[in-house]
């Protein structure tokens, strides 16, 4: 067998980190996480053993949808594709309108 091993690290600001451990049978379990200032986050938990690699992903990243295939399960709290696109476009148009108002005020003086 393999000697058991445990490792891990984390950023000082807490935005990302990872943990991994293996046992005497060679099974490896681990996770990593990413948290961004804008509120996006991703947590991946995985296992690799005699049955292959399997992972579970939890995220709220735009454009992701809950799904499952090939040993990977994704749990998404984000809006689904079409809804995410509509929300992004609405936000983009509102930002453009606000920018145009600022420019017109600037040029009126």
N, C-alpha and C positions, 0 to 999 in steps of 0.2 A: 504494500500500500504506500500511500503518500503521507508525509507528515502534515498534520493539520496546520492551516495558516490563516491568519486574520490580518487584514490591512484596511486602511481607510485614511481619508483626508477631508478637510473642509476649508473653504476660503475664510479669511479673517472676517469678511463682511457678511458671511452667511449666504451668499448668493449661489454657491454650488458646493457639492461635496460628493464623496463616494465611499462605499464600504464593500468589502469582499471577504469571503471566508471559504475555505475548502476543508474537506474532511479526509480521513484516511482512505476512503474509497475513490477519491479523485473528484467527487461532486463539488462544484463551485457554485456558490450562491452570492448574489451581490445586488447592489443598487447604486444609482447615482441620481442626483437632483440638480436642477437648474431653476433659479428664481430670478427674473429680470425686473428692473425698476418699474417697467410699465405694467406689471401685474402678470405677465406671461410666466407659466411654470411648466416644468416637465419632471416627472419622477418615473424612472425605469427600474423595475425589479426583474432579475433574471436568475435562471438556473441552467447550468450545463452539467450533464451527467451522461450515463450510458445510453439514455434515451434521446440525446441531442440537446440543442439549445432552445430554451423557451423564455419568452419575455412578456412582461405586462407593462404597458405604458399608460400613465395618467397625465393628461395635459389639458390646458385651456387655450392652446395656440390656435389662432384663426386659420381656417381652412382644413382643420382636422375633423374627422368624424369617427365615432365609435365603430370599431371593426375587429374582425378576428380572422387570421389566416396564418398558415405555416408556423404554428407555435408562438405567434405573437398576438397579444390581445391589446387593443388600444381603447382606453376610456377617455373620451374627449368631452369637456364641458364647454367647448367653443360652439358657436353657431355653425350649422352645416354649410357646405359649400355655397349654394345659391343665396342663402340668408346672409352669410358672411360677406359675399360680394355686394349685396344690396346695402348692407350696413356700412361697408367701407366706402362705397360710392356716395352715400348720403353724407358721411363725414367729410369726404373729399370736397363735395360741392359746397357744404357749409363753410369749410375752411377757405375755399376760393372766394365765396361771397364776402366773408369777413375781410379777407385780404384786399378785395376790390374796394370795399367801403373805406378801408384805411388809406388806400392809394388815392381815392377821389377826395377824401378830406385833405390829404397832403397837397394835392394839386389845386385845390380851391383857394388856398391862401395866396 
